[in-house]
């Protein structure tokens, strides 16, 4: 096996422990490493996966400032759709992640994350469109879908996106009220 | 006269080496060397000011939140903003949680395992203490680590994760909680309190915080329940080894004030110099580089004008650590200094009798755990769901500011200068920079260097155990020291 790179700043303790345990059991091989020799068990996911802000992302309902509930990608520098790690599936200190804590993913599991071309808390844009779009989706499609979904955003999602706590709950549950 | 170098030290965050001059079975003089230079202050220059919130916490994996908060306060000072009350409460909860975890880690994992060394095998208390505190194998680790881990769920809930949160911002905190969130924090705290009361203290936290003198501490620790817990075990061996006569430094204490709320500090800001209380005048802080591998060694500068230009060939230098002074004086910082300055009667009484030493430093840390957990409970209850946690404000193009806070290990300051919308200067003075300072331009030794002078050395010891106790009594964080 080559040197195994467990990337992240910080790294999740499970990433280390589960790698060591697999090595100890003799069940870890080259096939378990990605192109940067990072363990695939955490880099086969994107930080975006499991993010509780996913509905806001779908409708491009964006947070305007830190502490807002909306998606952090459009304005606040969030890289979660492009960054390999299972942060929002595995969770940190029992229940956290960057986006759950109210701040953007800064790509800390990827090479050279410490030198972005823009301030960490700001999304670089070209003609109002974020330059860092999901890597495996044609840009034109993304832009078209974003425009469409923005137009279709429910009031609930739009209003909650720029609030710090839920201001518009989902409308009444289907089914009959008991008497 | 023999000269000996002790180090590297294990169970210390970062790199540390100490040179000792030993004669007549005692340390005559000590030189503390921080052998690792990293350059965080230079990394920041030229960047967007907000990037400092990402970079400075990464100085350290154990005092990360403290670095975050000092940075957030320095930027808030530059922006002339204060967080809303909920944001201030959340900061206190998050910093308090880190500080309690650090104190607990220090006691169980860094400090106590030295008493399980073979050199103590003949002592009457040895079997009990070694069984409880021997590194890795001791039963104490098994009790403490799961309790600490569950306690740190507060960080996951409120700050996203620990270390290296971006949740502490100049305008407050980024994650608003509701009443259910408050209940969850309180439930985590209740579980942790049960661990502290069962294993660490053997009594209610309030019974510890109400102790007012050495006599009260002695009679309390002899009672059956407390006597079976870990604090009393330390007090017994401390008496047996006279740890209160080991490791005295200048007895000049400083605290920047901890846990700000409504313009006041939960633990007071101030100094105690030559046995007298005084106000802190932070304009009188300077950093001297006479013994440091740096350029610009002729002038001791205030950190707002400070410079960090490394020079590995500097003559007569022996460390990367600068020598911070307040009005030219060596200051000791940490839990002991905080509790002395805050005027806690037990610590005042102990310090009046024996000053700052190995015993009082450890007792002050444990007392602080007992004082902080009820404070965190109160701050959590005081949060008003629905009210703001965060204030948005623009970053000025030209500004300067400072953030003076208390980390677990003592006073931490960040000084920032912004020009043309970019960081033009960033200076950090960390707690262990104060405590593990080298000699200054007048040849005055730093706090730990002073504390080591006079330490007894037994025949044939290559790593004198007393030196281990004294060094660890400060709970050094070497990665913060030089940064």
Interface residues (C-beta under 8 A of the other chain):
Chain A: X9 X10 X65 X66 X67 X91 X92 X93 X94 X95 X96 X97 X98 X99 X100 X101 X102 X103 X104 X106 X108 X114 X119 X120 X121 X122 X164 X165
Chain B: X47 X48 X50 X51 X53 X54 X55 X58 X61 X150 X152 X153 X154 X155 X156 X157 X158 X159 X160 X161 X162 X163 X164 X165 X166 X167 X169 X171 X172 X173 X174 X175 X176 X178 X385 X386 X388 X389 X390 X392
